[in-house]
Amino acid sequence: MPGLKTTSYGTGDYSWMLNTDGLDEAIGGVLDVSTFTKATHFPDGYFPSGLPVNVADRDVIKPWTDAAGAVLGFLKGDHKTDGVEDVNCAVVVRANIKTAKVPLAGFAVPSTAPQPRFAFWS
C-alpha cells in the first residue's frame, strides 16, 4: 500500500513519574508543533515523555506556561516530529510527578495556575 511507513523508536523515559498512578487516564490530543521550539522542546527529533504541555484546548496543545487558565499535562511516551506537521499524542492529566526529572529545563511547580490533579515531589 502506498504511503504507509513503519518506524520505531523508544517508548519514553518515565522516570519523571513517582509511580504508575494516572497512566491509565491519559487523554488524546494534537500537539501544535508550530508553537514549540526545537532546541527547547524536541532537540532530538521527538517530544520526550514527561514534557509539560498546556491541554486547555486538546485540539491545539501548546507548550506549558504557568498562566491563568492553563491546564497542565505531561506527554505520555515519546512522540516523533518532523518539526512541521502537527502530532497526535497522549497526555497524562493526573499523576505524581518528580519535578527534578521533568525533561524541561527550569520546570517549576505551577503557582499561577494551580493544578490539583498533580502531586509534585522532589
N, C-alpha and C positions, 0 to 999 in steps of 0.2 A: 504494500500500500504506500503510495507516495505521501511524503510529508510526515511520516512517522519517524521519530528519533528516540532512541533509548540512551539515557545517560545515567550514571550512578555516582554518588558522592556520599560523604558521611551523613549520618542521621543527626548529628549535632552533639555538642558537649552540654550535658545537663547539670554540670557542677554548680550552676547558678541557683539550683533548687535545693532546699534543705531536705525535701523528701518528694515522693511522687504525688502528694496531695494536690489535686487540681488539674492534673494532666488529662483526666477523662472529661473535663468540662471545657475543653478548648473550643473556640469558635472559628469559623472560616471568614475570610475577608480578602481584600485586594490591596496590596502594597502599591501606593502611588510612587513609583520609582523616581519620578522627576523631583520629588520633594526631599530625597535623601542625597547625601554627599558620599561619593565613592571612597575617599580617603578616611572618612569617619565611620561610615555605616557598612560598607561592603568592599574593603580593600582587597580581599582575596577572591572576588567574583561571586560571592554569595552573602546573603544576610545571615549572620550567625544565630544559632539557637540562643535565646535569652535576651536578644536585642529588645530594649524597651521601645514601645510604639504607642501612638495615640489611636485608640479604636473608637473614638466618639462617632465616627462615620465608618462603618465596616466596608463600604464600597470605595473609600478613599483613606486608607490607613497611612498615617504620616509619622515622621519621627516624633519621639516623645519630647514634650516641653512641659514643664510644671506650670501650666497656665490655667486660669479659671475655665471650667467646662471641659478640660481634658480628661480622657478616660484611659487609664494605664492598662497595657497588656504587654506580654512578653512573647516573642516568637517561639513557637514550638517546633524545634528542628531547624536545620539549615535550609535556606531557600536560595537556589541558584538564580543569578540575574545576569543579563547582558548589559545592564545599566540604562536601558531604554524602555523596554516593554514592561508594563505592569505585571506583578507577580501574585498569583493566588497563594494564600498562605493560611496557616493555622496559628491561632494566638491563644495563649494561656491567659485567662482572665481572673483566676483565683489561685493563690499558691503561697507557699512560704519561701521567701526569696533571700538568698545570701548576697547582700549588696556588694561585697568585695569581689564577687565572681561574675557580676553582670558585665557582659562584653561591650561596655560603652564607657570610655574614659570619662571620669567626673560624675558618673551617675550618683545621685543622692536620693534619699527617701523624700518623696513628694511632700511639700508643705503647703503650697498654694492650692493645689487640687488634691485634697485628701482622698486616699484610695483604701477604703475599709475592707476590700476583698483580699488584700495582701497583708501578710505579716512579714516584717523585714528583720533580718538577723545579720550580725556582723561576721 
